[in-house]
Structures are given as structure tokens and as C-alpha cells.
Amino acid sequence: MTDKNIVKNLVDQWLEGKDYFLVDIEISRDNKIVVEIDHADGVWIEDCVELSRFIEDHLDREAEDFELEVGSAGLGQPFKVAQQYVNFVGKEVEVLDADGKKYKGVLKGVDGRDFTVTVQEKVKEEGKKRPQLQDKDYQFSMDTVKYCKYLISFK
């Protein structure tokens, strides 16, 4: 099986000086290597091909055969690294907290491993007949939520 550290070092070399960042590397027991990269403006297929060729040029298929897949961290998939949170500040996200409760709102900010989501909630105000929508901020930790992902809107 291919060493994950070797693949990571190759990806890091290719990423140097580029605005892309590494999201994940997975290597299965049957030596299928899956590399996920991302960019604030999206991932271009040409760059995935270039990275794939770079990795293949530096690994020896004679020593160990492998299957290689290079792609983007899918839109609408849960975030895996802090940079993804930063890239989606101001966008609508869905969070599933550790207790299994879902929150849908706007990703307001990121501070280290913590992030804030602003959710609109109906609140019954005294003297009013109907509940009013109000913004409420919720704090989460990337380390304790089950997931946070971008909500794709087709409006």
C-alpha cells in the first residue's frame, strides 16, 4: 500500500505557490488513492489533471501498482478542513450538532476551530399577535459538530 505521507508531500509540493488547498487524502487497502483539493473560486478540471500527472510522475508503478483519483471536495458535501469554513463565510450552511439538532443559517464567521451561524427564528414578542423573525447567533466547534455543509440554493 502506498504511504499516505509520500502522497501528501507530493500534493504539498504541487500546491506550493497556488491558491488551492488540500482537503483530504484517502488510500484504500487495494491501493486506490483519492486526493481532494479545493479553491475559493472552485476547482478546474485542468488543475486536477495536472496534479494527477504530477503525482503519477513521482510514484513508481513498477514498485507498487495503484489507482489514482484527483478531484474537488464536492459542493454540498460536509466540510473537512477549516479553510472550507472560511471560504463559505456569508453563505447559507446546514449544521448538525453533536446532539443531532440541525441548524440552517448564514455562516457568520470563523475563529480558529470555532464558527458562528446566524439562524432566523420565530420569536413571540409580548403584545404582538404573531411571532416575528429574529436573527440568533449560534456558536459551534468544528471538532464537535457532526457536520457543516454548504446549502445549495436554486432560487
ABEGO torsion letter per residue (X at the ends): XBBAAAAAAAAAAAABGBABBBABBBBBAAGBBBBBBBBAAEBBAAAAAAAAAAAAAABBAAABBBBBBBBBBBBGBBBABAAAAAAABGBBBBBBBAAGBBBBBBBABBBEABBBBBBBBBBBBBGBABBBBBBBBBBBBAAABABBBBBBBAX
